[in-house]
Amino acid sequence: MIVQDAPSPCPYLDSMTARMPLFYPVTELSGSDVDRLLAGGFRRSGNLLYYTRCAPCHACEPTRIEADRFDWSTSMKRVLKRADKDLTMTWRRPIVDETRVRLYNEHRTGRNLGTSPPIDEVDYHAFLTETCWPTIELEIKQGERLIGVSIMDVGLQSVSAVYTHFDPSASRYSPGTLAVLQQIRWAQSHQRRWVYLGLYVASNPHLNYKSRFQPQQRLINGTWTEITIP
């Protein structure tokens, strides 16, 4: 049974615990389930779905943009132009291999994303490629060299950025920004309305970059609210 205060509950989810808002699907979920759960503030990690509930803190705000309303700034157009000239970007089925795991570990170390020990292929699969609904991967290459991977979930009307990892030495291509822009491009060309960017946290430099993608909405007190950013 789902805890009663779970937003947009899905009848195909079971709660793992009443204290921790983690859920596991009891059947494979469809594109319409993706749309409904994303709209309710859910995120995916591996084969689990979750949403934030850390009372009394409300710092984490699910964020989304409407693909056809997105404002392509001059700097973002430059990122795309440079990537289109120098890189190969391919959407494909998510896979696990030694190169991707090494890239993930180098990304976490190079970006100072915590002190956890390096992961292996089993951990990588459990976090990124094991999934309970439709998921694809953006593979970013410079020649034959893999410089970035971005995992994205896909619904009927929406897509969701799960996680992007990249070679810190490829920073001239702004791979984190590039991945989001490619997700927006994919959504526009595949008639998806919403692009979910994950959680915005104003005080976290690894999460507050999302404010640059405008116009945007955030889920505040259960309501998607248009955010005006100067």
Backbone bond lengths (Angstrom), bond angles and torsions (degrees), N, CA, C in turn:
res aa  C-N    CA-C-N  psi(-1)  N-CA   C-N-CA  omega(-1)  CA-C   N-CA-C  phi
1 M - - - 1.466 - - 1.520 109.38 -
2 I 1.301 116.10 143.14 1.451 121.30 177.42 1.521 109.34 -82.86
3 V 1.346 115.83 139.92 1.456 117.49 175.02 1.517 109.13 -59.36
4 Q 1.288 117.44 146.12 1.454 121.54 -167.45 1.525 113.49 -65.66
5 D 1.356 117.46 -27.47 1.451 117.56 -176.04 1.526 113.00 -94.40
6 A 1.320 117.96 12.02 1.460 120.30 176.88 1.524 109.51 -67.53
7 P 1.353 119.15 130.14 1.451 120.73 -179.87 1.517 111.48 -72.83
8 S 1.348 116.20 143.47 1.454 122.03 177.81 1.527 112.16 43.22
9 P 1.318 119.58 58.35 1.459 120.36 -175.97 1.522 111.84 -64.83
10 C 1.312 114.89 149.83 1.452 122.15 177.61 1.518 108.13 -111.23
11 P 1.318 120.00 134.16 1.461 121.57 -177.77 1.520 112.93 -66.78
12 Y 1.336 117.96 -9.35 1.454 120.91 -177.92 1.523 112.56 -101.06
13 L 1.341 117.22 16.44 1.454 121.45 178.42 1.514 110.82 -114.80
14 D 1.330 115.19 145.22 1.453 121.72 171.40 1.516 108.70 -118.53
15 S 1.333 116.68 140.01 1.452 120.98 177.17 1.520 109.70 -78.21
16 M 1.350 116.06 136.54 1.455 120.24 176.36 1.519 111.23 -78.77
17 T 1.320 116.54 -33.45 1.458 120.86 -179.83 1.509 108.62 -160.27
18 A 1.307 117.08 148.06 1.460 121.02 -178.95 1.525 111.51 -72.94
19 R 1.353 117.32 -21.41 1.458 119.81 -176.80 1.523 111.93 -88.52
20 M 1.315 118.43 -35.43 1.452 122.77 -178.09 1.528 109.08 -106.81
21 P 1.339 118.28 120.89 1.467 119.72 -175.70 1.525 112.60 -77.37
22 L 1.338 115.70 61.79 1.457 122.41 172.93 1.520 108.99 -108.92
23 F 1.320 116.15 141.23 1.456 120.70 -177.24 1.523 109.05 -134.17
24 Y 1.304 116.37 146.60 1.456 119.24 173.75 1.531 108.37 -121.20
25 P 1.333 116.59 138.23 1.461 119.60 179.25 1.523 110.98 -71.09
26 V 1.303 116.24 141.41 1.456 120.39 175.88 1.523 110.56 -95.90
27 T 1.327 116.56 -0.92 1.458 122.68 172.82 1.519 107.22 -155.63
28 E 1.322 117.22 164.41 1.456 119.76 178.54 1.527 109.89 -67.00
29 L 1.333 116.41 136.05 1.452 121.08 -176.21 1.526 110.87 -94.73
30 S 1.331 115.15 152.62 1.459 121.57 -175.68 1.522 110.86 -102.71
31 G 1.348 114.86 177.82 1.455 120.14 178.29 1.517 113.43 -60.05
32 S 1.315 117.70 -36.09 1.464 119.71 178.57 1.526 111.36 -69.02
33 D 1.342 116.89 -32.75 1.465 120.14 174.69 1.526 110.17 -65.42
34 V 1.329 116.88 -40.36 1.463 121.41 176.62 1.521 109.89 -55.10
35 D 1.328 116.50 -50.54 1.468 121.18 -178.09 1.520 111.48 -58.81
36 R 1.329 116.31 -47.64 1.459 120.49 -175.01 1.531 111.71 -66.63
37 L 1.316 116.46 -42.30 1.454 119.50 -177.23 1.526 112.22 -74.22
38 L 1.324 117.81 -38.43 1.464 119.89 175.09 1.524 110.56 -61.24
39 A 1.322 116.49 -41.63 1.466 120.23 179.42 1.526 111.40 -64.10
40 G 1.336 116.72 -24.07 1.453 120.78 178.25 1.520 113.86 -89.72
41 G 1.338 116.81 3.87 1.450 120.01 176.90 1.511 115.50 96.09
42 F 1.340 118.09 4.92 1.449 121.05 -179.79 1.531 111.48 -74.84
43 R 1.350 115.02 152.22 1.453 124.04 171.90 1.525 108.04 -128.63
44 R 1.340 115.54 163.86 1.467 119.64 177.06 1.519 110.72 -114.91
45 S 1.331 115.81 140.59 1.456 122.65 170.18 1.513 106.81 -135.99
46 G 1.328 116.26 108.15 1.456 119.36 -174.10 1.508 110.88 62.09
47 N 1.318 115.90 -128.39 1.458 120.35 -179.67 1.520 112.54 -95.77
48 L 1.349 116.18 12.02 1.460 121.41 -178.60 1.525 110.58 -111.92
49 L 1.314 116.17 150.84 1.458 123.40 173.89 1.524 108.59 -114.96
50 Y 1.312 116.20 146.93 1.463 119.60 -177.07 1.519 110.26 -151.69
51 Y 1.318 115.13 164.72 1.459 121.66 167.91 1.522 107.28 -144.38
52 T 1.319 117.21 160.43 1.461 120.41 -175.68 1.529 110.29 -83.79
53 R 1.336 114.90 137.74 1.461 120.99 177.12 1.523 107.05 -153.84
54 C 1.320 115.15 81.15 1.468 121.10 -175.09 1.525 109.57 -119.68
55 A 1.305 116.68 61.98 1.469 120.66 -178.42 1.523 109.83 -57.52
56 P 1.340 118.37 141.67 1.471 126.07 1.56 1.523 113.53 -90.39
57 C 1.337 117.94 13.24 1.467 121.13 -177.40 1.524 110.50 -78.30
58 H 1.335 115.91 137.30 1.466 121.56 176.57 1.523 110.26 -130.79
59 A 1.344 115.93 33.16 1.463 120.21 -175.67 1.521 112.69 -70.86
60 C 1.335 117.96 -31.20 1.465 121.59 -178.33 1.534 110.11 -81.88
61 E 1.316 115.87 121.69 1.467 120.84 -178.52 1.530 109.92 -125.13
62 P 1.344 118.36 111.76 1.458 120.25 174.31 1.530 109.92 -54.66
63 T 1.327 115.85 139.08 1.462 121.56 -172.25 1.525 110.18 -129.01
64 R 1.333 116.19 140.64 1.457 120.01 176.52 1.520 109.93 -146.58
65 I 1.319 115.38 158.94 1.460 121.49 173.66 1.518 108.42 -127.77
66 E 1.318 115.05 153.87 1.456 121.81 175.66 1.521 107.14 -91.29
67 A 1.328 116.69 116.03 1.464 121.29 -168.05 1.528 112.93 -54.48
68 D 1.312 117.76 -45.68 1.467 120.28 -175.00 1.516 113.10 -74.86
69 R 1.334 117.44 -11.00 1.467 120.69 177.95 1.523 112.30 -101.28
70 F 1.313 117.21 1.35 1.460 119.89 -173.49 1.528 111.44 -63.87
71 D 1.335 115.34 138.05 1.463 122.67 -179.40 1.528 109.33 -94.15
72 W 1.324 116.59 106.51 1.459 121.65 -179.77 1.526 108.70 -80.14
73 S 1.315 116.99 97.28 1.462 121.10 -178.35 1.529 110.26 -69.65
74 T 1.321 115.49 164.67 1.466 120.64 -179.84 1.522 111.00 -60.25
75 S 1.332 117.34 -42.72 1.466 120.42 -178.87 1.525 111.39 -66.00
76 M 1.325 117.18 -36.52 1.460 120.00 179.18 1.523 111.17 -70.54
77 K 1.313 117.31 -35.69 1.464 120.28 175.18 1.521 110.75 -63.15
78 R 1.335 116.84 -35.36 1.468 120.30 177.61 1.529 110.61 -66.01
79 V 1.341 116.50 -40.01 1.462 120.47 177.63 1.527 110.11 -59.15
80 L 1.321 116.85 -45.41 1.464 120.91 179.86 1.524 111.63 -65.74
81 K 1.308 116.66 -42.18 1.466 120.57 -178.19 1.520 110.54 -62.63
82 R 1.324 117.37 -44.14 1.458 121.04 179.47 1.530 110.50 -64.34
83 A 1.338 116.39 -42.77 1.461 120.38 -179.49 1.525 111.34 -66.45
84 D 1.322 117.12 -43.37 1.466 120.27 -179.76 1.521 111.37 -61.82
85 K 1.333 116.50 -29.47 1.462 120.96 -179.27 1.524 112.32 -78.99
86 D 1.340 117.62 -40.83 1.459 121.44 -168.58 1.523 115.48 -107.76
87 L 1.329 117.65 -19.99 1.458 120.31 -169.40 1.521 112.01 -117.30
88 T 1.325 115.12 160.29 1.464 122.73 170.75 1.517 107.89 -112.10
89 M 1.325 116.16 124.86 1.461 121.11 -177.09 1.524 109.07 -122.79
90 T 1.336 116.26 122.11 1.456 122.08 -172.26 1.516 110.52 -130.87
91 W 1.329 116.50 128.62 1.464 121.04 172.27 1.516 108.15 -87.61
92 R 1.320 116.53 133.70 1.456 121.07 -175.09 1.530 110.24 -155.91
93 R 1.337 115.01 177.40 1.461 120.70 175.04 1.529 108.89 -70.01
94 P 1.326 118.38 136.40 1.472 120.04 178.90 1.523 111.81 -62.40
95 I 1.322 116.31 138.07 1.462 121.14 177.49 1.525 109.60 -133.60
96 V 1.321 114.87 165.41 1.458 122.56 173.87 1.517 108.12 -116.91
97 D 1.318 117.61 129.81 1.458 121.28 171.23 1.526 108.97 -151.73
98 E 1.312 115.13 174.07 1.461 120.73 -175.89 1.529 111.99 -60.78
99 T 1.336 115.79 -39.04 1.469 120.21 -177.86 1.523 110.99 -64.54
100 R 1.316 117.40 -42.87 1.464 120.90 -179.50 1.528 111.78 -67.02
101 V 1.313 116.26 -39.36 1.462 119.44 179.00 1.527 110.10 -66.34
102 R 1.320 117.04 -43.12 1.468 119.86 178.10 1.523 110.74 -62.21
103 L 1.332 116.58 -42.23 1.461 120.79 178.95 1.525 110.54 -61.67
104 Y 1.327 117.18 -42.26 1.460 121.68 178.57 1.527 110.72 -59.53
105 N 1.324 116.84 -47.01 1.466 120.59 -178.22 1.527 111.39 -67.31
106 E 1.333 117.54 -39.55 1.463 120.57 177.69 1.524 111.17 -65.25
107 H 1.315 116.53 -36.92 1.455 121.41 178.81 1.526 110.60 -63.72
108 R 1.306 116.98 -47.21 1.470 120.13 -179.44 1.526 111.65 -63.63
109 T 1.321 116.68 -39.93 1.460 119.88 179.32 1.526 111.25 -70.51
110 G 1.327 115.63 -47.06 1.458 120.39 -176.47 1.511 113.90 -68.09
111 R 1.336 116.79 -25.44 1.460 121.27 -179.04 1.530 112.41 -101.62
112 N 1.313 116.81 5.28 1.472 121.93 179.65 1.529 112.05 55.24
113 L 1.324 114.77 51.12 1.461 120.39 -177.09 1.530 111.20 -98.69
114 G 1.306 115.85 54.33 1.453 119.49 176.04 1.513 112.34 102.40
115 T 1.323 115.56 177.26 1.464 122.17 -176.04 1.524 112.23 -117.14
116 S 1.316 117.79 17.31 1.463 120.58 179.35 1.524 110.35 -64.80
117 P 1.329 117.68 148.66 1.472 120.13 178.05 1.526 110.51 -66.80
118 P 1.330 118.17 160.00 1.468 121.01 178.38 1.526 111.45 -57.42
119 I 1.318 115.63 148.33 1.459 120.75 178.40 1.525 109.90 -94.71
120 D 1.328 116.04 165.79 1.459 121.21 175.25 1.527 109.10 -115.33
121 E 1.317 117.03 -173.58 1.464 120.58 -175.85 1.530 111.84 -64.69
122 V 1.319 117.41 -33.11 1.468 120.20 178.19 1.524 110.20 -65.56
123 D 1.324 116.67 -44.74 1.464 120.92 178.49 1.530 110.99 -63.60
124 Y 1.318 116.27 -43.14 1.461 121.02 -179.51 1.528 110.12 -59.31
125 H 1.323 115.81 -46.46 1.466 119.92 178.86 1.527 111.05 -60.76
126 A 1.335 116.70 -44.60 1.462 120.44 -177.50 1.525 111.52 -63.60
127 F 1.332 117.00 -32.74 1.461 120.77 -177.12 1.530 112.76 -85.24
128 L 1.333 117.86 -42.61 1.459 120.40 -166.48 1.527 115.82 -116.78
129 T 1.306 119.39 -42.01 1.462 119.01 -172.82 1.519 113.83 -98.46
130 E 1.333 117.24 -20.86 1.460 118.80 171.62 1.520 107.15 -75.66
131 T 1.318 117.20 128.00 1.460 120.05 -171.89 1.516 110.69 -147.03
132 C 1.315 115.40 158.81 1.468 121.13 -178.63 1.521 111.65 -109.80
133 W 1.342 116.67 2.36 1.469 120.35 179.96 1.525 109.17 -156.26
134 P 1.339 120.21 -179.96 1.462 120.52 -173.99 1.532 112.93 -60.92
135 T 1.330 116.37 128.69 1.461 123.34 -177.33 1.520 109.61 -141.87
136 I 1.341 116.95 139.38 1.454 121.99 176.39 1.522 109.62 -131.12
137 E 1.338 115.55 169.77 1.463 121.88 -175.80 1.524 109.88 -128.58
138 L 1.320 115.82 136.51 1.458 121.55 170.97 1.523 107.89 -96.39
139 E 1.325 115.90 119.10 1.459 122.29 178.13 1.529 107.84 -101.51
140 I 1.338 116.70 123.33 1.460 122.19 -178.05 1.523 108.39 -113.69
141 K 1.341 116.44 121.30 1.458 121.14 -177.75 1.523 111.09 -126.58
142 Q 1.323 114.24 145.80 1.460 122.06 168.58 1.524 105.68 -111.39
143 G 1.323 116.54 101.33 1.454 119.90 -169.34 1.514 109.10 66.17
144 E 1.343 116.38 -125.16 1.466 120.75 177.23 1.520 112.76 -94.17
145 R 1.317 116.62 -0.34 1.460 121.23 -175.57 1.517 111.22 -91.15
146 L 1.319 117.12 123.65 1.458 122.29 176.13 1.524 109.03 -76.33
147 I 1.337 116.46 120.67 1.468 119.56 -179.61 1.520 112.85 -115.84
148 G 1.330 118.40 -9.21 1.455 119.08 179.87 1.512 112.71 -165.02
149 V 1.334 115.45 149.58 1.463 123.03 175.67 1.522 107.74 -138.67
150 S 1.313 115.95 133.47 1.463 120.39 177.72 1.521 109.24 -130.38
151 I 1.317 116.73 125.18 1.460 122.83 -179.72 1.528 109.05 -96.34
152 M 1.338 116.56 133.06 1.461 121.05 -177.06 1.528 110.23 -137.11
153 D 1.335 116.51 131.50 1.458 122.31 174.04 1.523 109.53 -87.34
154 V 1.344 115.81 150.39 1.465 120.57 -172.25 1.525 110.93 -130.14
155 G 1.327 115.77 123.51 1.453 122.05 172.54 1.519 110.79 -108.03
156 L 1.322 115.96 -170.20 1.464 120.07 177.96 1.514 111.75 -77.62
157 Q 1.332 116.81 -32.76 1.463 121.48 -178.40 1.526 112.45 -122.40
158 S 1.315 118.12 4.95 1.458 119.68 -172.62 1.521 111.39 -153.31
159 V 1.335 115.08 159.83 1.456 122.08 170.45 1.522 107.10 -130.78
160 S 1.338 115.90 160.06 1.452 120.05 -176.89 1.520 110.01 -138.13
161 A 1.334 116.53 124.76 1.458 121.82 175.52 1.526 108.84 -72.68
162 V 1.320 117.06 118.37 1.462 121.40 -177.68 1.520 110.49 -91.84
163 Y 1.334 116.75 -59.52 1.466 120.11 -179.08 1.519 109.24 -163.64
164 T 1.329 115.45 139.21 1.463 122.24 176.53 1.520 108.65 -123.17
165 H 1.317 116.08 132.17 1.464 120.29 174.04 1.519 108.69 -133.02
166 F 1.344 115.28 146.33 1.460 118.93 -172.34 1.522 110.49 -153.69
167 D 1.320 114.46 166.61 1.461 122.08 178.19 1.526 108.80 -73.51
168 P 1.333 118.72 117.09 1.469 120.19 -179.33 1.528 112.90 -57.23
169 S 1.332 118.40 -26.09 1.463 120.71 -179.92 1.526 112.72 -74.00
170 A 1.339 116.74 -8.58 1.472 121.12 179.14 1.520 111.28 -97.46
171 S 1.326 117.47 25.13 1.463 121.27 -173.76 1.521 113.12 -62.63
172 R 1.330 119.09 -21.61 1.466 120.17 -179.92 1.529 111.38 -62.53
173 Y 1.318 116.72 -19.66 1.465 120.51 178.83 1.528 112.39 -93.51
174 S 1.327 117.96 2.13 1.471 121.82 -178.29 1.530 110.76 45.59
175 P 1.346 117.91 57.12 1.463 120.12 -170.85 1.520 114.78 -61.15
176 G 1.336 118.47 -30.22 1.460 119.02 177.24 1.508 111.68 -65.79
177 T 1.333 116.02 -46.86 1.470 120.79 176.12 1.515 110.55 -64.61
178 L 1.329 116.30 -43.01 1.464 120.64 -179.70 1.524 111.54 -57.32
179 A 1.326 117.15 -41.56 1.464 119.94 -179.49 1.521 111.32 -61.27
180 V 1.330 117.53 -43.73 1.465 120.55 178.62 1.528 110.33 -63.37
181 L 1.315 116.89 -43.05 1.469 120.22 -179.78 1.527 110.79 -63.41
182 Q 1.321 117.24 -38.50 1.458 120.03 177.08 1.525 111.77 -67.73
183 Q 1.328 117.04 -33.36 1.463 119.99 175.40 1.523 110.72 -65.83
184 I 1.322 116.50 -39.62 1.464 120.23 177.51 1.535 109.96 -65.74
185 R 1.317 116.24 -43.77 1.465 120.32 176.04 1.527 111.05 -56.40
186 W 1.343 115.94 -46.17 1.465 120.37 -179.25 1.523 109.90 -61.33
187 A 1.325 116.48 -45.15 1.464 120.41 -179.51 1.528 111.04 -60.47
188 Q 1.318 116.89 -43.88 1.464 120.21 -179.88 1.528 111.59 -63.70
189 S 1.326 117.13 -43.11 1.462 120.20 -176.08 1.523 112.56 -77.46
190 H 1.349 117.72 -15.64 1.461 121.25 179.42 1.531 112.02 -113.61
191 Q 1.323 116.09 19.50 1.471 122.66 174.01 1.526 113.19 56.25
192 R 1.332 116.58 41.91 1.461 120.59 170.67 1.519 108.51 -99.19
193 R 1.320 116.15 134.78 1.465 119.84 -175.12 1.521 112.62 -79.18
194 W 1.353 116.70 -44.79 1.461 120.01 -170.04 1.522 111.93 -110.13
195 V 1.326 115.70 142.30 1.460 122.86 170.96 1.531 106.90 -118.89
196 Y 1.328 116.48 110.32 1.460 121.48 -179.86 1.526 108.77 -88.13
197 L 1.332 115.81 126.22 1.463 121.54 -175.07 1.518 113.38 -99.19
198 G 1.317 117.80 1.87 1.463 119.87 -177.70 1.513 111.22 91.96
199 L 1.316 116.52 -151.13 1.455 122.21 -172.65 1.527 111.46 -96.40
200 Y 1.322 115.26 133.43 1.460 122.29 172.06 1.522 108.45 -99.00
201 V 1.337 115.72 130.29 1.466 121.54 174.73 1.517 106.90 -132.30
202 A 1.316 117.03 115.12 1.461 121.73 -171.89 1.523 112.59 -58.29
203 S 1.334 117.91 -35.76 1.462 121.27 -174.18 1.527 113.38 -88.30
204 N 1.326 117.60 -2.85 1.462 121.32 -175.77 1.524 110.18 -106.29
205 P 1.355 118.75 113.32 1.464 120.37 -177.13 1.518 113.83 -65.97
206 H 1.334 117.11 -17.89 1.461 120.13 177.86 1.528 112.15 -85.94
207 L 1.335 116.64 -7.44 1.466 120.79 -178.98 1.524 113.27 -124.34
208 N 1.324 118.24 -22.11 1.467 118.72 -175.38 1.523 113.78 -80.97
209 Y 1.341 117.64 -5.70 1.466 120.37 175.58 1.530 111.98 -61.34
210 K 1.314 116.92 -19.97 1.464 121.00 -175.99 1.523 112.34 -64.35
211 S 1.332 116.77 -18.53 1.463 119.39 179.10 1.526 111.87 -65.20
212 R 1.346 117.78 -16.05 1.470 120.71 -178.77 1.518 112.78 -74.93
213 F 1.330 116.85 -15.57 1.460 120.38 -177.97 1.529 108.44 -96.20
214 Q 1.328 115.62 109.92 1.465 121.42 -171.47 1.530 111.62 -133.15
215 P 1.355 114.83 159.95 1.471 128.67 -9.17 1.521 110.15 -69.58
216 Q 1.313 116.84 156.00 1.451 120.91 -176.83 1.522 111.14 -140.14
217 Q 1.331 113.74 161.92 1.455 121.82 174.84 1.520 108.67 -122.23
218 R 1.343 115.61 150.24 1.456 121.08 173.87 1.526 109.52 -129.36
219 L 1.320 114.70 146.22 1.462 120.61 179.96 1.521 108.53 -84.71
220 I 1.328 115.84 104.65 1.458 122.52 -176.00 1.525 108.65 -121.81
221 N 1.327 115.92 120.57 1.466 121.62 -178.95 1.526 111.76 53.99
222 G 1.334 115.30 39.28 1.457 120.01 175.81 1.512 115.72 82.50
223 T 1.346 117.68 3.95 1.467 120.00 -177.63 1.534 109.68 -127.41
224 W 1.330 116.25 132.06 1.464 119.61 174.93 1.524 108.61 -72.61
225 T 1.329 114.50 120.46 1.469 121.09 -171.72 1.519 110.46 -121.87
226 E 1.331 116.38 130.66 1.467 121.07 176.75 1.526 109.22 -66.46
227 I 1.331 115.28 130.06 1.455 121.13 -177.95 1.522 109.80 -105.03
228 T 1.323 116.40 125.84 1.448 121.65 176.99 1.528 108.55 -97.17
229 I 1.314 116.17 119.29 1.464 121.95 -177.61 1.515 108.36 -116.92
230 P 1.327 118.31 122.97 1.464 120.89 -178.41 1.523 111.54 -59.19
